[in-house]
Amino acid sequence: MQFKKSKSYFIGESKYNSNGTRAEKEEDMSSYKEGQINQLANALEAAKFTPGDITKLGQFKELSDIRGLFHGTHEIKQVKHLIDCNVEPFIPDGWKVEEHRKGGQLEWNAEKISLYLSENQKDGNYTEGNKLRKELENKPVLNANVLDYLLKNPHLIPEEWKSKYVFFWGTAYRHSDGDLVVRYLYWDGGKWDWNYSWLDNDFNDNNPAVVLETLFISLPLFFVGRVLF
């Protein structure tokens, strides 16, 4: 990432472009060298800062606290996001919980979460929801408690999920119409929201299930009252 300057030069009190035309007078508001700015930009890019992150950094009111890190007066402490997967999930009006896989206290770490697709969902194929649910019985799927926590903390949701309808199969509901449904998270253009799908619908490669890559939570997973792992 490089910052480029247009070619210009000064004559007396006036500044001119290389073609001889007079340039607008600019005030140098920074004492930093171009090389330092480029070094910082490259470091931020290597650390996977997005343009939005850069904007937030420039607007950050406690920016001087970050400077304190270099002088030993401040330290970084990671915020832990613990999700209680044992409590009863949110139940929409008229619905009932058909099953709820309890998973103890889950410390959210997006690097240990993956999006699972059945082989029957890949390469343009699709599978019926009830069949997929059966296949996921022995998979460490996350429940609706995680979905609702992420909705309250949308900054935790991975950017790549925006192109998917991400399902939380750990909780299945009985809709008011009597059919089984499962809730999913999706990007609604300007914000994250949730919706649901009937299990007799078809699920394709745009409908992954959220699963733990490894079982790193402290308590065992439960499935309708019996231990799975």
Secondary structure, DSSP 8 states (H G I E B T S, - for coil): -------EEEETTEEEETTS-B-----------HHHHHHHHHHHHHTT--HHHHHHHHH-TTHHHHHHHHTTS--------EEE-SS-----TT-EEEEE----EEE--GGGEEEE--GGGSTT--EEHHHHHHHGGGS-B--HHHHHHHHHSGGGS-GGGGGS-EEEEEEEEE-TTS-EEEEEEEE-SSSEEEEEEETTSEE-TTS-EEEESS--SSS--EETTEE--
